[in-house]
């Protein structure tokens, strides 16, 4: 029985992107086929996946309304935005309400498709721009943020005991077998490096250097979301992390290739074997949630109720440890430039958003409330 997760998706072939754009082009012939091929080579796997998915959703919506996608105009795109934002819904063609950031991505990809097909871009019309501005006002622009998993939880002093859902408790809740060895190595590498899920599953054994005399090591990250030119980056790995990696490699008999692999189990949960291929990125969230449930069942989360647990699980994603790393760095007094450099962030607003919840708990209003409570 395989561990829950999906089979790794291959990069979408150029022909699939070409066929999607050709469907829009007059007489199904591209004016500049090389433009489409160049875009496919330049875009990341995730960008290609989103492009194809977004076009399919748009095409299905047009077809259900009796519209020819290639002839859709600004009025159609504006109606599409109203449907996506929930302002207007056709009972015969309902759409799930999307977040503003998702809607904006849809527009970008739809616009690219029309331009590559040699058609006028209906998303660039003033009507569409105004509709987009209106839905931003209606829905707001704040994005949903994954709940951060900090090393010791929401402690004010790093010497305090671990509390609640945190990395320390997830490590403690992991199994004492091969699967547990994999999970512990994964958790520690994710925390030390701040790797995104795509970076985690792409780690090769050959990218790890060490251990050094003090037991620490380093990880070469060959490509990432913010490193399209593949300059690469180096991340620090602590002695404890290097030890966890070695235990996992010994347990799984892994000498080279992907570091984090699927662990196959029997129906009773016992380990059967280790797979040859890397984990799928979508598996990372499932692993975090499984470990949180294990920590709850082992009574490591204090007085947390099942209702609170479910809220936590809904808010956890593969990004949660990366968010927790940022929060721990802010709590430790590290500067914004240092955090951005160490964990490969380019947008300071993203990092500051991760620290906003922590800042609120240590800000002026929180300090004032504590003073009144102490003096009450």
C-alpha positions as CSV (number, residue, x, y, z in Angstrom):
1,X,0.0,0.0,0.0
2,X,1.6,3.3,-1.1
3,X,1.8,6.3,1.2
4,X,-0.9,8.8,0.3
5,X,0.1,11.2,-2.5
6,X,0.1,11.6,-6.2
7,X,2.4,10.4,-8.9
8,X,4.9,13.1,-9.9
9,X,3.5,15.0,-12.9
10,X,5.8,15.4,-15.9
11,X,6.5,18.8,-17.4
12,X,3.7,19.6,-19.9
13,X,5.0,19.1,-23.4
14,X,5.2,22.1,-25.7
15,X,2.7,20.5,-28.0
16,X,0.0,20.7,-25.3
17,X,0.5,24.4,-24.9
18,X,0.6,24.9,-28.6
19,X,-2.7,23.0,-29.1
20,X,-4.4,25.2,-26.4
21,X,-3.4,28.4,-28.1
22,X,-4.1,27.1,-31.6
23,X,-7.7,26.6,-30.5
24,X,-8.0,30.3,-30.2
25,X,-6.0,31.3,-33.3
26,X,-7.8,32.1,-36.6
27,X,-8.1,29.0,-38.8
28,X,-6.3,27.3,-35.9
29,X,-2.9,28.5,-37.2
30,X,-0.5,30.4,-35.1
31,X,1.0,33.6,-36.5
32,X,4.3,33.0,-34.6
33,X,4.6,29.3,-33.4
34,X,8.1,30.1,-32.0
35,X,6.6,32.5,-29.5
36,X,4.5,29.8,-27.9
37,X,7.5,27.3,-27.9
38,X,9.8,29.9,-26.4
39,X,7.2,30.7,-23.6
40,X,6.9,27.0,-22.9
41,X,10.7,26.7,-22.5
42,X,11.0,29.8,-20.4
43,X,8.1,29.1,-18.0
44,X,8.4,27.0,-14.9
45,X,6.5,23.7,-14.5
46,X,4.0,25.4,-12.1
47,X,3.5,28.3,-14.5
48,X,2.8,25.9,-17.4
49,X,0.4,23.9,-15.2
50,X,-1.5,27.0,-14.2
51,X,-1.6,28.4,-17.7
52,X,-3.2,25.2,-19.1
53,X,-5.6,24.9,-16.2
54,X,-6.7,28.5,-16.3
55,X,-7.4,28.3,-20.1
56,X,-9.5,25.1,-19.6
57,X,-11.6,26.8,-16.9
58,X,-12.2,29.9,-19.2
59,X,-13.0,27.7,-22.2
60,X,-15.5,25.6,-20.3
61,X,-17.2,28.8,-18.9
62,X,-17.5,30.2,-22.4
63,X,-18.9,27.0,-23.9
64,X,-21.5,26.7,-21.2
65,X,-22.7,30.3,-22.1
66,X,-22.8,29.5,-25.8
67,X,-19.8,31.7,-26.5
68,X,-17.0,31.0,-29.0
69,X,-13.9,31.4,-26.9
70,X,-11.8,32.8,-29.8
71,X,-14.4,35.6,-30.2
72,X,-14.9,36.4,-26.6
73,X,-14.8,40.2,-25.9
74,X,-14.4,42.5,-23.0
75,X,-18.1,42.1,-22.0
76,X,-17.6,38.3,-21.7
77,X,-14.4,38.7,-19.6
78,X,-16.1,41.2,-17.3
79,X,-19.0,38.8,-16.8
80,X,-16.5,36.1,-16.1
81,X,-14.9,38.2,-13.4
82,X,-18.3,38.9,-11.8
83,X,-19.0,35.2,-11.7
84,X,-15.6,34.4,-10.2
85,X,-16.0,37.0,-7.5
86,X,-19.6,35.9,-6.7
87,X,-21.2,39.2,-7.7
88,X,-23.2,37.4,-10.4
89,X,-23.9,33.7,-10.7
90,X,-25.7,31.8,-13.5
91,X,-27.6,28.9,-11.9
92,X,-27.0,26.9,-15.0
93,X,-23.2,27.7,-15.0
94,X,-22.2,28.2,-11.4
95,X,-18.5,29.0,-10.6
96,X,-16.7,28.5,-7.3
97,X,-15.8,31.9,-5.8
98,X,-12.1,32.6,-6.2
99,X,-9.7,34.8,-4.3
100,X,-8.6,38.1,-6.0
101,X,-5.0,36.8,-6.5
102,X,-6.3,33.7,-8.3
103,X,-8.6,35.9,-10.5
104,X,-5.7,38.1,-11.4
105,X,-3.7,35.1,-12.4
106,X,-6.5,33.9,-14.6
107,X,-6.6,37.2,-16.4
108,X,-2.8,37.2,-17.0
109,X,-2.9,33.7,-18.5
110,X,-6.0,34.4,-20.6
111,X,-4.4,37.6,-21.9
112,X,-1.2,35.7,-22.8
113,X,-3.1,33.1,-24.7
114,X,-5.0,35.6,-26.9
115,X,-1.8,37.6,-27.6
116,X,0.1,34.5,-28.5
117,X,-2.8,33.4,-30.8
118,X,-2.5,36.8,-32.6
119,X,-5.8,38.1,-31.3
120,X,-6.8,41.3,-29.5
121,X,-6.4,40.8,-25.8
122,X,-9.9,41.2,-24.3
123,X,-8.5,41.3,-20.7
124,X,-6.7,44.6,-21.5
125,X,-10.0,46.6,-22.0
126,X,-10.9,49.4,-19.6
127,X,-14.1,47.6,-18.7
128,X,-12.2,44.6,-17.5
129,X,-9.7,46.8,-15.5
130,X,-12.5,48.5,-13.8
131,X,-14.3,45.3,-13.0
132,X,-11.0,44.0,-11.5
133,X,-10.7,47.1,-9.3
134,X,-14.2,46.7,-8.1
135,X,-13.8,43.1,-7.1
136,X,-10.6,44.0,-5.2
137,X,-12.7,46.5,-3.2
138,X,-15.4,43.8,-2.7
139,X,-13.2,40.9,-1.7
140,X,-10.2,42.6,-0.3
141,X,-6.6,41.8,-1.4
142,X,-5.3,40.1,1.7
143,X,-4.3,36.6,0.8
144,X,-5.0,33.6,3.1
145,X,-1.8,32.7,4.9
146,X,-0.8,29.2,6.0
147,X,-0.6,28.7,9.8
148,X,3.1,28.9,10.8
149,X,4.7,25.9,12.4
150,X,7.5,27.3,14.7
151,X,10.2,25.2,16.3
152,X,8.8,25.5,19.9
153,X,5.4,27.0,19.1
154,X,4.2,30.4,20.2
155,X,6.8,30.9,22.9
156,X,8.1,34.4,23.9
157,X,11.4,33.0,25.1
158,X,13.3,30.3,23.2
159,X,14.3,28.7,26.5
160,X,10.7,28.0,27.4
161,X,9.2,24.5,26.9
162,X,7.6,23.7,23.6
163,X,3.9,24.3,23.4
164,X,1.1,23.4,21.0
165,X,1.6,22.5,17.4
166,X,5.3,22.9,16.8
167,X,8.2,21.2,15.1
168,X,9.5,19.8,18.4
169,X,6.2,18.0,19.0
170,X,5.9,16.7,15.5
171,X,9.4,15.3,15.7
172,X,8.5,13.6,19.0
173,X,5.2,12.3,17.5
174,X,7.0,10.6,14.5
175,X,7.1,6.8,14.3
176,X,10.1,4.9,15.4
177,X,10.6,3.1,12.1
178,X,11.7,3.8,8.6
179,X,8.7,6.1,7.9
180,X,9.5,8.1,11.0
181,X,13.1,8.4,10.1
182,X,12.0,9.9,6.7
183,X,9.6,12.3,8.4
184,X,12.1,13.5,10.9
185,X,14.7,14.2,8.2
186,X,12.1,16.0,6.2
187,X,10.9,18.2,9.0
188,X,14.4,19.2,10.0
189,X,15.6,20.0,6.5
190,X,12.4,22.0,5.9
191,X,13.1,24.1,9.0
192,X,16.8,24.6,8.5
193,X,16.6,25.5,4.8
194,X,13.1,27.1,4.7
195,X,12.6,25.2,1.4
196,X,9.4,25.4,-0.5
197,X,7.7,22.1,-1.2
198,X,9.0,22.0,-4.8
199,X,12.5,22.5,-3.5
200,X,12.2,19.9,-0.8
201,X,11.1,17.1,-3.1
202,X,13.8,18.1,-5.7
203,X,16.7,17.5,-3.2
204,X,19.2,15.0,-4.3
205,X,21.6,13.2,-2.0
206,X,24.5,14.6,-4.0
207,X,23.3,18.2,-3.1
208,X,24.2,17.7,0.6
209,X,27.7,18.5,1.7
210,X,29.1,17.4,5.1
211,X,29.2,16.7,7.9
212,X,31.8,19.3,8.8
213,X,33.9,18.9,12.0
214,X,31.2,20.4,14.1
215,X,28.6,18.1,12.6
216,X,26.8,20.6,10.5
217,X,26.5,20.6,6.7
218,X,25.0,22.5,3.8
219,X,22.5,22.0,1.0
220,X,22.8,23.2,-2.5
221,X,19.4,24.3,-3.9
222,X,19.8,24.2,-7.6
223,X,16.5,25.9,-8.6
224,X,13.6,27.5,-6.9
225,X,10.6,29.6,-7.5
226,X,12.6,32.9,-7.2
227,X,15.6,31.5,-9.1
228,X,14.5,31.0,-12.7
229,X,18.1,31.4,-14.0
230,X,19.3,28.5,-11.8
231,X,22.1,30.4,-10.1
232,X,21.5,28.2,-7.0
233,X,21.8,28.9,-3.3
234,X,23.4,27.3,-0.3
235,X,21.4,26.5,2.9
236,X,22.8,25.6,6.3
237,X,22.0,22.3,7.9
238,X,22.4,21.8,11.6
239,X,24.2,18.9,13.2
240,X,20.8,17.5,14.3
241,X,19.5,17.7,10.8
242,X,22.6,16.0,9.3
243,X,22.2,13.2,11.8
244,X,18.5,12.8,10.9
245,X,19.4,12.7,7.2
246,X,22.0,10.0,7.9
247,X,19.6,7.9,9.9
248,X,17.0,8.1,7.1
249,X,19.5,7.2,4.4
250,X,20.8,4.2,6.4
251,X,17.2,3.0,7.2
252,X,16.1,3.4,3.6
253,X,19.3,2.2,1.9
254,X,19.5,5.4,0.0
255,X,22.9,6.1,-1.6
256,X,22.1,8.5,-4.4
257,X,19.3,10.2,-6.2
258,X,16.2,11.7,-4.6
259,X,16.5,12.1,-0.8
260,X,12.8,12.3,0.2
261,X,10.9,9.3,-1.3
262,X,7.7,7.5,-0.8
263,X,7.6,4.9,1.9
264,X,5.2,2.1,1.0
265,X,3.3,0.3,3.8
266,X,1.2,-2.7,4.2
267,X,-2.5,-2.4,5.1
268,X,-1.6,-2.8,8.8
269,X,0.6,0.3,8.6
270,X,3.9,-1.6,8.8
271,X,6.7,-0.5,6.3
272,X,7.1,-2.6,3.2
273,X,9.7,-0.7,1.1
274,X,11.1,2.6,-0.1
275,X,10.2,3.9,-3.5
276,X,12.7,4.9,-6.2
277,X,11.2,8.3,-7.1
278,X,10.9,11.5,-5.1
279,X,7.8,12.5,-3.2
280,X,5.2,14.5,-5.1
281,X,5.0,18.1,-3.8
282,X,1.3,17.7,-2.8
283,X,2.4,15.0,-0.3
284,X,4.2,17.5,2.0
285,X,1.0,18.9,3.4
286,X,-0.4,15.5,4.0
287,X,2.7,14.5,5.9
288,X,2.5,17.6,8.1
289,X,-1.2,17.0,8.8
290,X,-0.6,13.3,9.6
291,X,2.1,14.2,12.1
292,X,-0.1,16.8,13.8
293,X,-2.9,14.2,14.2
294,X,-0.3,11.8,15.7
295,X,0.9,14.5,18.1
296,X,-2.7,15.1,19.2
297,X,-3.3,11.4,19.7
298,X,-0.2,11.2,21.8
299,X,-1.4,14.0,24.1
300,X,1.5,16.3,23.1
301,X,-0.6,19.3,22.3
302,X,-1.8,20.1,25.8
303,X,-5.5,20.9,26.2
304,X,-6.2,21.4,22.5
305,X,-9.8,20.4,21.6
306,X,-10.8,18.5,18.5
307,X,-12.5,21.6,17.2
308,X,-9.3,23.6,17.5
309,X,-7.3,20.7,16.0
310,X,-9.5,20.7,12.9
311,X,-9.1,24.5,12.6
312,X,-5.3,24.0,12.7
313,X,-5.4,21.2,10.1
314,X,-7.4,23.4,7.7
315,X,-4.9,26.2,8.0
316,X,-1.8,24.1,7.6
317,X,-0.1,23.8,4.3
318,X,3.3,22.8,2.8
319,X,4.3,26.4,3.4
320,X,3.6,26.2,7.2
321,X,7.2,25.5,8.3
322,X,8.6,28.2,6.0
323,X,6.2,30.6,7.6
324,X,7.2,29.4,11.1
325,X,10.9,29.9,10.2
326,X,10.2,33.5,9.3
327,X,8.3,34.0,12.6
328,X,11.1,32.4,14.7
329,X,13.7,34.6,13.0
330,X,11.7,37.7,13.8
331,X,11.3,36.6,17.4
332,X,15.1,36.1,17.5
333,X,15.6,39.7,16.4
334,X,17.0,38.9,13.0
335,X,16.8,41.7,10.4
336,X,14.5,41.6,7.4
337,X,17.4,41.7,4.9
338,X,19.1,38.8,6.7
339,X,16.0,36.7,6.7
340,X,15.4,37.4,3.0
341,X,18.9,36.4,2.1
342,X,19.0,33.3,4.2
343,X,15.7,31.9,3.0
344,X,15.6,33.2,-0.6
345,X,12.8,35.7,-0.4
346,X,12.7,38.6,-2.9
347,X,9.5,40.4,-1.8
348,X,9.9,42.0,1.7
349,X,6.1,42.4,1.9
350,X,5.7,38.6,1.9
351,X,8.1,38.2,4.8
352,X,6.5,41.1,6.7
353,X,3.1,39.5,6.3
354,X,4.5,36.3,7.8
355,X,5.6,38.3,10.8
356,X,2.5,40.3,11.2
357,X,0.7,37.9,13.5
358,X,3.8,37.6,15.7
359,X,4.1,41.4,15.7
360,X,0.5,41.8,16.8
361,X,1.1,39.6,19.9
362,X,4.1,41.7,20.9
363,X,2.9,45.1,19.8
364,X,1.7,48.1,21.8
365,X,-1.9,47.0,22.2
366,X,-0.8,43.6,23.4
367,X,1.6,45.1,25.9
368,X,-1.0,47.5,27.2
369,X,-3.6,44.8,27.6
370,X,-1.2,42.6,29.6
371,X,-0.4,45.6,31.9
372,X,-4.1,46.1,32.7
373,X,-4.6,42.4,33.2
374,X,-1.6,42.3,35.6
375,X,-2.8,45.3,37.5
376,X,-6.5,44.3,37.5
